[in-house]
Structure formats: C-alpha cells, structure tokens
C-alpha cells in the first residue's frame, strides 16, 4: 500500500486535481468567449478590440466566489475596471451563479508601465478623458448601507465642461438642476450618443449640488449597478432596507438608463422610487444614449416618468467645439507643444465622439513622451491609424466638386474646363485642395478628375490654398465653411 507522500495513488490524485483545474479553465474560457462576443456586438469592433479582447481569464476562488481577469498594463486594467466592471460582473453572474465578485487587475508577471505626466488635470472635459485616471468607486448598497463616496470624479465639473451650440441647452439645464433654487423641471433626462458628454454633466450636477448643499445625500450609479444591487438585495432579503436607503437621497443620478431594459422587477422598483422622490421634491437626473420613446422593453408608466420633465439632447460636437475641447486640454500637457495644424487635423478627422477625440490626443502625446519625439502631423497620421480610419467618412471628389460649385455659384462643368478667369480658377483650386485633404487620392488621380490636369497643377493649387488660408481670412473662412458642409 502506498502512502500519501509519493506512491501511485498520490500521483493519480494529483493528476486528477490538475485535470479538474484544466477542465475548469476550459469552461471559464468558453464562457468568456460567449461573453466577449456579446460585448463585441454591444460596444462595436474598435472598443472591443482595444479594451475587451486583451482580457485574460485568471483563477476562480470558490471559497470567496471571486474571479480574476487580467490585462497587460495598469492603464488598461484601470480603464476597464472603471468603464466595464459592472457590465462584466453582471455578464459573469448570469453565466455562472457561483461568481459573486470580479477583480480586474494587471497580469502577474507583466511589466507595469510608468505613469505618464499629464499635468494637473486628471480627466478630459466633456466625458472624453482618460478613464484610467478615475479613482473614486461608484456608490454601492451593502449590509452597511451606501459607501461614504458618492462616486463622483472630482475633475468632471461644470468648469471643465466645454460648451458649444451642440450642448449648450443640456449644460444650462444641468446647471439649473444643481442650483439652490427649485428647478422648473424634474426629472432631467440627458440624451446623447456615446462619448458626447452626458456622463460628465451627471458628475458636474453632483459636484455643484454638493457645493450648494454640503449635507445633501447623493446617489450616483449606472443602471446596471442599480440592477445588480437590487438583485443582491432580493437574494439577501434586504429589499425593504434597499428601498428605504434609496429613497432617502436628495439627488438621484442614474447613467446609461437604456441598460435597465427588460428587467421588470428593477423597472418597477425604479418607478416607485421616482414617484417617492418626486413627491418629496427631490431631484432626479437620468442619462441614456437614446430618447425615452426609443427605449424598447420599458414599462409604459416608467417611460412616462422618464419623459415628464425635460429631455435635453446633446448633439454631436461640430468642428469648432471639437477644436475648443482640444485646446482646453492642451494646458495639461505644458510645456509640451502641440502644433495648430495637428489640433486642426484631429478636430477635422476624429468626428464620431468627444471621448475618441480626446483619447486620440492623449494617445498621441503619450507616444511622444515615451519616445521623446515631437508632436507633428506626420506622427499623428502614423500613430492614430485605427482611430482615424474608424472616423473617416468616405468623401468623394465628385461630392467635393458639387459642394464647391454650389458654394461659389458656378457651373459644375467649370471643374474640368480650361477657362482661366479668376472667378473659376480659385474655386477649382479650392476643390483640388479639399480633394487632397479629405480623400486618399494621389495628385495624379485628382488631376484626372479635374479635366485631365497634370499632377504639378494640383500640387500648385494645394500649396497656394494652404498659403492663402494663412494670409487671407476670407479664404480661410470659405474653406472652413466647406469643410463643415462636407464633414457634416
């Protein structure tokens, strides 16, 4: 008979344990593949590829119900933990009921990158900053009630929010909601696409309200966090305590309300909470990526409550607002200089949302700092390929010619004619310049679209318009106006 220290039985037991561990790892990997695929559909290819795809499933501790997820750097671990912890946690709990906690950390053995010097500010304006810099956790409901922190990022204030025509209504409404006097409307519903600033305004409302009411109780959370906490309260038979604590707040801030879709019990509790808070004169602010009427699967009474106040829409930032936002961030990077043509290039080409815009600026400056290179237009084009290609709308030379002819009120045939009159030549040169700036076409290809002109003619036109934009305010204004039309 073999003892426990080294015979065949011990070897078989060891092999059995290792086999079970391997099977568990395979099962976790299979679950992660399903979860990751679902997130890819929700988030889109770019976000998924950059932040979710690098995640590796680590160990699972049965005694604590804790699953570890690994990322290669502290930067990415912090980013994912801030933005996707609730969503990942909920997905894993649905896939495996035994998973109660999720820890997102740097892969053991991976080298941690040094912190980059981004100046005093820690988060970019208009919800477009570096999410890895956030240090305050979201509020949570547990056995001891809500944590002392309300989960507000100290850098997301009204002072840091850059306003323009696209967001001024929402910003003014948010300031009214946080003022000392009773607002004329409640709830406030902020509607904006991803990365346009609605989360920034939620945090700003919380900060301003706390400043005016230092003893106020504020609850800030995502709709997913609300659902997770509500489900946990149900499982632990603490629903009465949950409701009492939730309704004791003076200001309720709920982000990404679209993710509460289809959760009947959570919707019902939120409905009752809204009614209770409104009856007591409390303030409520919700944010979502779509209008209340576009929320499928929402109980009609809840839909009515969400839309009974003011629905403030944040439109996509135009080029002038995008430039203003970038300029407001540049003070954080002093003494590093970012040329004006780089700022103009980023504002003109990264148009999908503000978060990508400022993220592109952060990435460019981080690369320049780490490699010791100067920030330049060439460096931006080389290092931001993925972001630029995802944002670039395919503008054709035909579209440019048509728009320029309408702007200068000349016939379309003049783009290919041989006429040398100034009233025709200058618009033709502007169209050539825009064709080079806005399309990937080569000089010879552009020349062929302008009546078979030589590539040297196109080069001359591009350089001439570039020079005129520096010296002639009217020409610069014309080009800016045409860029806005073509990129809208």
C-alpha positions as CSV (number, residue, x, y, z in Angstrom):
1,X,0.0,0.0,0.0
2,X,1.4,3.4,-0.9
3,X,1.4,6.3,1.5
4,X,0.1,9.8,0.8
5,X,3.5,11.3,0.2
6,X,4.6,9.7,-3.1
7,X,3.0,6.5,-4.3
8,X,0.9,5.9,-7.5
9,X,-2.3,6.8,-5.6
10,X,-0.9,10.2,-4.7
11,X,0.2,10.7,-8.3
12,X,-3.2,9.8,-9.6
13,X,-4.9,12.2,-7.1
14,X,-2.5,15.0,-8.2
15,X,-3.3,14.2,-11.8
16,X,-7.0,14.2,-11.1
17,X,-6.8,17.6,-9.4
18,X,-4.8,19.0,-12.3
19,X,-7.3,17.5,-14.7
20,X,-10.2,19.2,-12.9
21,X,-8.3,22.5,-12.9
22,X,-7.7,22.2,-16.6
23,X,-11.4,21.4,-17.2
24,X,-12.4,24.4,-15.1
25,X,-10.0,26.6,-17.1
26,X,-11.5,25.3,-20.4
27,X,-15.1,26.0,-19.1
28,X,-14.2,29.5,-18.0
29,X,-12.5,30.2,-21.4
30,X,-15.7,29.0,-23.2
31,X,-17.9,31.2,-21.0
32,X,-15.5,34.2,-21.7
33,X,-15.7,33.6,-25.4
34,X,-19.5,33.9,-25.3
35,X,-19.4,37.0,-23.0
36,X,-16.7,38.6,-25.2
37,X,-18.7,38.0,-28.3
38,X,-21.8,39.6,-26.8
39,X,-19.7,42.7,-25.7
40,X,-18.3,43.0,-29.2
41,X,-21.9,43.4,-30.6
42,X,-22.8,45.9,-27.9
43,X,-19.6,48.0,-27.9
44,X,-18.5,47.8,-31.5
45,X,-15.3,46.5,-33.0
46,X,-13.0,49.3,-32.0
47,X,-13.8,49.5,-28.3
48,X,-13.9,45.7,-28.0
49,X,-10.6,45.2,-29.8
50,X,-8.8,47.9,-27.8
51,X,-10.1,47.1,-24.3
52,X,-12.1,43.8,-24.1
53,X,-10.1,41.5,-26.4
54,X,-6.8,41.7,-24.4
55,X,-8.6,40.4,-21.2
56,X,-7.3,37.0,-20.0
57,X,-9.4,34.9,-17.6
58,X,-7.4,34.2,-14.4
59,X,-8.2,32.0,-11.4
60,X,-11.5,31.4,-9.7
61,X,-11.6,31.1,-5.9
62,X,-14.6,29.0,-4.9
63,X,-14.5,30.0,-1.2
64,X,-15.0,33.7,-2.0
65,X,-16.7,33.4,-5.4
66,X,-14.1,35.7,-6.9
67,X,-13.0,35.5,-10.5
68,X,-9.8,37.3,-11.6
69,X,-9.5,39.0,-15.0
70,X,-6.1,40.1,-16.2
71,X,-5.0,42.9,-18.5
72,X,-1.4,43.6,-19.7
73,X,-0.9,47.1,-18.2
74,X,-2.1,49.1,-15.2
75,X,-3.5,51.7,-17.6
76,X,-5.8,49.2,-19.3
77,X,-6.8,47.5,-16.1
78,X,-7.9,50.8,-14.5
79,X,-9.7,51.8,-17.7
80,X,-11.7,48.5,-18.0
81,X,-12.3,48.4,-14.2
82,X,-13.9,51.9,-14.4
83,X,-15.9,51.6,-17.6
84,X,-16.9,47.9,-17.8
85,X,-16.7,46.4,-14.3
86,X,-20.5,46.5,-13.8
87,X,-21.2,45.1,-17.2
88,X,-18.6,42.3,-16.9
89,X,-19.7,41.4,-13.4
90,X,-23.3,41.2,-14.5
91,X,-22.4,39.1,-17.5
92,X,-20.4,36.6,-15.4
93,X,-23.1,36.3,-12.8
94,X,-25.6,35.4,-15.5
95,X,-23.2,32.9,-17.0
96,X,-22.2,31.4,-13.6
97,X,-24.2,31.9,-10.5
98,X,-21.2,30.9,-8.3
99,X,-19.3,34.0,-9.4
100,X,-20.1,36.7,-6.8
101,X,-17.1,39.1,-7.2
102,X,-14.9,40.2,-10.1
103,X,-11.4,41.5,-9.8
104,X,-9.7,43.2,-12.7
105,X,-6.0,43.6,-12.3
106,X,-2.7,43.7,-14.1
107,X,-1.5,40.3,-15.3
108,X,1.1,39.0,-12.7
109,X,4.5,38.9,-14.3
110,X,3.6,41.7,-16.8
111,X,5.7,44.8,-16.5
112,X,3.8,47.8,-15.2
113,X,4.4,50.9,-17.3
114,X,5.4,54.1,-15.6
115,X,2.9,56.8,-15.0
116,X,2.8,59.5,-17.7
117,X,2.9,63.1,-16.8
118,X,-0.3,64.6,-18.0
119,X,-0.2,67.8,-15.8
120,X,-2.6,68.8,-13.1
121,X,-5.9,67.8,-14.6
122,X,-6.8,64.1,-14.4
123,X,-9.8,63.8,-16.7
124,X,-10.6,65.3,-20.0
125,X,-13.6,67.5,-20.5
126,X,-17.0,66.5,-21.8
127,X,-16.6,62.9,-20.9
128,X,-13.8,62.5,-23.3
129,X,-10.8,61.9,-21.0
130,X,-8.6,59.2,-19.7
131,X,-10.9,56.9,-17.7
132,X,-7.9,55.2,-16.2
133,X,-7.3,58.3,-14.1
134,X,-10.6,57.9,-12.1
135,X,-10.0,56.8,-8.5
136,X,-13.5,57.2,-6.9
137,X,-15.6,54.0,-6.8
138,X,-19.3,54.1,-7.6
139,X,-21.6,54.1,-4.6
140,X,-23.0,50.7,-3.7
141,X,-25.7,49.3,-1.4
142,X,-24.5,46.7,1.0
143,X,-25.2,45.5,4.5
144,X,-23.9,48.7,6.0
145,X,-25.7,51.0,3.5
146,X,-24.1,53.2,0.9
147,X,-20.4,53.9,1.0
148,X,-19.2,57.3,2.0
149,X,-18.1,58.2,-1.5
150,X,-20.9,59.1,-4.0
151,X,-18.6,58.0,-6.9
152,X,-18.2,61.5,-8.4
153,X,-15.0,62.1,-10.4
154,X,-13.5,65.3,-8.9
155,X,-12.3,66.5,-12.4
156,X,-15.8,66.3,-14.1
157,X,-17.2,69.7,-13.2
158,X,-19.0,72.5,-15.0
159,X,-15.8,74.5,-15.1
160,X,-14.2,71.7,-17.1
161,X,-17.1,71.3,-19.5
162,X,-16.6,73.0,-22.8
163,X,-19.8,74.3,-24.3
164,X,-20.9,75.0,-27.9
165,X,-24.0,75.1,-29.9
166,X,-24.3,71.3,-29.7
167,X,-24.5,71.0,-25.9
168,X,-25.4,74.4,-24.5
169,X,-29.1,73.5,-23.8
170,X,-28.1,70.4,-21.9
171,X,-25.4,72.2,-19.9
172,X,-27.7,75.1,-19.0
173,X,-30.4,72.6,-17.9
174,X,-27.9,70.7,-15.8
175,X,-26.8,73.9,-14.1
176,X,-30.4,74.7,-13.3
177,X,-30.9,71.2,-11.8
178,X,-27.9,71.7,-9.4
179,X,-28.8,75.3,-8.4
180,X,-30.1,76.2,-4.9
181,X,-33.5,77.3,-6.2
182,X,-36.0,74.6,-7.0
183,X,-35.8,73.6,-10.7
184,X,-38.7,74.2,-13.0
185,X,-38.5,70.6,-14.3
186,X,-37.7,67.2,-12.8
187,X,-36.6,64.7,-13.8
188,X,-33.9,65.9,-16.2
189,X,-33.2,63.4,-19.0
190,X,-29.9,63.8,-20.8
191,X,-29.8,62.1,-24.2
192,X,-26.5,61.8,-26.1
193,X,-24.6,59.3,-28.2
194,X,-21.6,57.5,-26.6
195,X,-18.8,59.9,-25.6
196,X,-20.6,63.2,-26.1
197,X,-20.6,64.4,-22.5
198,X,-23.7,63.2,-20.7
199,X,-21.7,61.4,-18.0
200,X,-19.6,64.5,-17.5
201,X,-22.7,66.5,-16.9
202,X,-24.1,64.0,-14.4
203,X,-20.9,64.3,-12.3
204,X,-20.9,68.1,-12.7
205,X,-24.5,68.2,-11.3
206,X,-23.5,66.2,-8.3
207,X,-20.5,68.4,-7.6
208,X,-22.4,71.6,-7.9
209,X,-25.3,70.4,-5.8
210,X,-23.0,69.2,-3.1
211,X,-21.3,72.6,-3.1
212,X,-24.7,74.3,-2.7
213,X,-25.9,71.7,-0.2
214,X,-22.9,70.3,1.7
215,X,-25.0,68.0,3.8
216,X,-27.1,66.6,0.9
217,X,-27.2,62.9,0.2
218,X,-26.4,62.0,-3.4
219,X,-26.7,58.6,-5.2
220,X,-24.8,58.2,-8.5
221,X,-24.8,54.9,-10.3
222,X,-25.3,53.2,-13.7
223,X,-28.5,51.4,-14.5
224,X,-26.5,48.2,-14.4
225,X,-25.2,48.9,-10.9
226,X,-28.8,49.6,-9.9
227,X,-29.9,46.2,-11.2
228,X,-27.0,44.3,-9.6
229,X,-27.6,45.9,-6.2
230,X,-31.4,45.3,-6.5
231,X,-30.9,41.6,-7.3
232,X,-28.4,41.2,-4.4
233,X,-31.0,42.8,-2.1
234,X,-33.6,40.4,-3.3
235,X,-31.3,37.4,-2.7
236,X,-30.4,38.6,0.8
237,X,-34.0,39.5,1.7
238,X,-33.0,43.2,2.2
239,X,-35.4,44.8,-0.2
240,X,-37.0,46.9,2.5
241,X,-33.6,48.3,3.5
242,X,-32.7,48.8,-0.2
243,X,-35.9,50.9,-0.8
244,X,-35.5,52.9,2.4
245,X,-31.9,53.8,1.7
246,X,-32.6,54.6,-2.0
247,X,-35.4,56.9,-1.2
248,X,-33.5,58.8,1.5
249,X,-31.4,60.6,-1.1
250,X,-31.8,64.3,-2.1
251,X,-30.4,63.8,-5.6
252,X,-30.5,60.6,-7.8
253,X,-28.2,60.4,-10.8
254,X,-28.6,57.3,-13.0
255,X,-26.4,56.8,-16.0
256,X,-27.0,54.6,-19.1
257,X,-30.7,54.0,-18.3
258,X,-31.0,52.1,-21.5
259,X,-29.5,49.1,-19.8
260,X,-32.4,48.6,-17.5
261,X,-34.5,47.4,-20.4
262,X,-36.3,44.2,-19.9
263,X,-35.7,43.9,-16.1
264,X,-39.3,44.0,-14.9
265,X,-38.7,43.9,-11.1
266,X,-35.9,46.5,-11.3
267,X,-38.1,48.8,-13.5
268,X,-40.9,48.6,-11.0
269,X,-38.7,49.5,-8.1
270,X,-37.2,52.4,-10.1
271,X,-40.7,53.6,-10.9
272,X,-41.8,53.6,-7.3
273,X,-38.5,55.3,-6.3
274,X,-39.1,58.1,-8.9
275,X,-42.6,58.7,-7.6
276,X,-41.5,58.8,-4.0
277,X,-38.6,61.2,-4.6
278,X,-40.7,63.5,-6.9
279,X,-43.5,63.7,-4.3
280,X,-40.9,64.8,-1.7
281,X,-39.4,67.5,-4.0
282,X,-36.2,65.6,-4.6
283,X,-34.2,65.9,-7.8
284,X,-33.6,63.2,-10.4
285,X,-31.3,63.1,-13.5
286,X,-31.1,60.3,-16.0
287,X,-28.8,59.8,-18.9
288,X,-29.1,57.5,-21.9
289,X,-27.9,57.1,-25.5
290,X,-31.4,57.4,-26.9
291,X,-34.6,59.3,-26.2
292,X,-37.2,57.9,-23.8
293,X,-39.6,57.0,-26.6
294,X,-36.8,54.9,-28.2
295,X,-36.3,52.7,-25.1
296,X,-37.7,49.3,-26.2
297,X,-39.0,47.0,-23.4
298,X,-39.6,49.7,-20.9
299,X,-42.8,49.6,-18.8
300,X,-45.1,52.4,-20.1
301,X,-45.5,54.0,-16.6
302,X,-41.7,54.2,-16.2
303,X,-41.4,55.6,-19.8
304,X,-43.9,58.3,-18.8
305,X,-41.9,59.3,-15.7
306,X,-38.7,59.5,-17.6
307,X,-40.1,61.9,-20.2
308,X,-42.3,64.0,-17.9
309,X,-39.6,66.6,-17.1
310,X,-37.1,68.0,-19.6
311,X,-35.4,65.8,-22.3
312,X,-32.2,67.7,-23.2
313,X,-30.4,66.4,-26.3
314,X,-26.6,66.7,-26.7
315,X,-25.8,66.8,-30.4
316,X,-22.6,65.6,-32.0
317,X,-19.9,68.2,-31.5
318,X,-19.2,70.3,-34.6
319,X,-15.6,71.1,-35.7
320,X,-15.4,74.4,-33.7
321,X,-16.5,72.7,-30.5
322,X,-14.0,69.8,-31.1
323,X,-11.2,72.3,-31.5
324,X,-12.2,74.2,-28.4
325,X,-12.2,70.9,-26.4
326,X,-8.8,70.0,-27.6
327,X,-7.4,73.5,-26.9
328,X,-8.9,73.2,-23.3
329,X,-6.9,70.1,-22.8
330,X,-3.6,71.3,-24.1
331,X,-2.8,73.3,-20.9
332,X,-2.4,70.0,-19.1
333,X,0.5,69.0,-21.3
334,X,2.7,72.1,-20.9
335,X,5.5,72.6,-21.7
336,X,4.9,70.0,-24.5
337,X,3.8,71.9,-27.6
338,X,1.1,70.6,-30.0
339,X,1.2,72.5,-33.3
340,X,-2.0,74.1,-34.5
341,X,-2.1,72.0,-37.7
342,X,-2.2,68.9,-35.5
343,X,-5.1,70.2,-33.5
344,X,-7.0,71.2,-36.7
345,X,-6.2,67.7,-38.1
346,X,-7.6,65.9,-35.1
347,X,-10.7,68.0,-34.8
348,X,-11.4,67.6,-38.5
349,X,-10.9,63.8,-38.7
350,X,-12.0,62.4,-35.4
351,X,-15.7,63.2,-35.5
352,X,-17.6,60.3,-34.0
353,X,-17.5,61.4,-30.4
354,X,-15.6,63.6,-27.9
355,X,-14.2,60.6,-26.0
356,X,-12.4,59.3,-29.1
357,X,-11.2,62.8,-29.9
358,X,-9.5,63.4,-26.6
359,X,-8.4,59.8,-26.4
360,X,-6.6,60.3,-29.7
361,X,-4.9,63.4,-28.3
362,X,-3.9,61.5,-25.1
363,X,-2.5,58.6,-27.2
364,X,-0.5,60.9,-29.4
365,X,1.0,62.8,-26.6
366,X,1.7,59.7,-24.6
367,X,3.6,58.2,-27.5
368,X,5.6,61.4,-28.0
369,X,6.5,61.5,-24.3
370,X,7.5,57.8,-24.2
371,X,9.6,58.0,-27.4
372,X,11.0,61.5,-27.0
373,X,9.6,62.6,-30.4
374,X,8.0,66.0,-31.2
375,X,4.2,66.0,-31.8
376,X,3.7,66.5,-35.5
377,X,1.1,65.9,-38.2
378,X,3.1,63.0,-39.5
379,X,3.3,61.4,-36.1
380,X,-0.5,61.8,-35.7
381,X,-1.1,60.2,-39.0
382,X,1.2,57.3,-38.2
383,X,0.1,56.6,-34.6
384,X,-3.6,57.2,-34.8
385,X,-4.3,55.0,-37.9
386,X,-7.1,52.9,-36.2
387,X,-8.9,55.9,-34.8
388,X,-8.6,57.9,-38.0
389,X,-9.8,55.1,-40.2
390,X,-12.8,54.4,-38.0
391,X,-13.8,58.0,-38.1
392,X,-13.1,58.9,-41.7
393,X,-16.3,59.2,-43.8
394,X,-15.7,58.4,-47.4
395,X,-16.0,61.7,-49.2
396,X,-15.6,61.6,-52.9
397,X,-14.1,64.1,-55.3
398,X,-17.4,64.4,-57.1
399,X,-19.1,65.4,-53.8
400,X,-16.4,68.0,-53.2
401,X,-16.7,69.5,-56.7
402,X,-20.5,69.6,-56.4
403,X,-20.3,71.3,-53.0
404,X,-17.7,73.8,-54.1
405,X,-19.7,74.8,-57.2
406,X,-22.8,75.3,-55.1
407,X,-20.8,77.4,-52.6
408,X,-19.3,79.7,-55.3
409,X,-22.3,79.5,-57.6
410,X,-20.5,78.3,-60.7
411,X,-21.4,75.6,-63.1
412,X,-20.2,72.1,-62.4
413,X,-18.5,71.9,-65.8
414,X,-16.0,74.6,-64.8
415,X,-14.2,72.0,-62.6
416,X,-12.9,70.4,-65.8
417,X,-12.9,73.4,-68.1
418,X,-9.8,75.2,-69.5
419,X,-11.1,78.7,-68.5
420,X,-8.6,80.8,-66.7
421,X,-11.0,83.5,-65.3
422,X,-10.3,84.2,-61.6
423,X,-13.9,83.5,-60.7
424,X,-13.5,80.0,-62.0
425,X,-9.8,79.2,-61.2
426,X,-10.0,80.0,-57.5
427,X,-12.9,77.7,-56.8
428,X,-11.3,75.0,-58.9
429,X,-8.1,75.3,-56.8
430,X,-10.1,75.1,-53.6
431,X,-11.8,71.9,-54.8
432,X,-8.3,70.4,-55.6
433,X,-7.1,71.4,-52.1
434,X,-10.1,69.8,-50.4
435,X,-9.8,66.7,-52.6
436,X,-6.2,66.2,-51.2
437,X,-7.2,67.0,-47.6
438,X,-10.4,64.9,-47.5
439,X,-9.7,61.9,-49.8
440,X,-6.8,59.4,-50.1
441,X,-6.4,60.1,-53.8
442,X,-3.0,60.9,-55.2
443,X,-2.1,64.1,-57.0
444,X,-2.3,62.4,-60.5
445,X,-5.7,60.9,-59.6
446,X,-7.0,64.2,-58.5
447,X,-5.7,65.9,-61.7
448,X,-7.6,63.3,-63.8
449,X,-10.9,64.3,-62.1
450,X,-10.3,67.9,-63.0
451,X,-10.2,67.6,-66.8
452,X,-7.0,65.6,-67.0
453,X,-4.7,68.2,-65.5
454,X,-1.1,67.4,-64.6
455,X,-0.2,66.4,-61.1
456,X,2.0,69.5,-60.8
457,X,-1.1,71.7,-61.3
458,X,-2.8,70.0,-58.3
459,X,0.3,70.4,-56.2
460,X,0.5,74.1,-57.0
461,X,-3.2,74.5,-56.1
462,X,-2.8,72.8,-52.8
463,X,0.2,74.8,-51.8
464,X,-1.5,78.1,-52.9
465,X,-4.7,77.5,-50.9
466,X,-2.6,76.5,-47.9
467,X,-0.7,79.8,-48.1
468,X,-3.9,81.8,-48.7
469,X,-5.5,80.4,-45.6
470,X,-2.6,81.8,-43.6
471,X,-2.8,85.2,-45.1
472,X,-6.4,85.7,-46.2
473,X,-9.1,85.5,-43.5
474,X,-11.9,85.3,-46.1
475,X,-10.3,82.3,-47.9
476,X,-9.8,80.6,-44.6
477,X,-13.4,81.2,-43.7
478,X,-14.5,79.8,-47.1
479,X,-12.5,76.6,-46.6
480,X,-13.7,76.2,-43.0
481,X,-17.3,76.5,-44.2
482,X,-16.8,74.0,-46.9
483,X,-15.2,71.6,-44.5
484,X,-18.2,71.8,-42.2
485,X,-20.6,71.1,-45.0
486,X,-18.6,68.1,-46.3
487,X,-18.0,66.5,-42.9
488,X,-21.5,67.0,-41.6
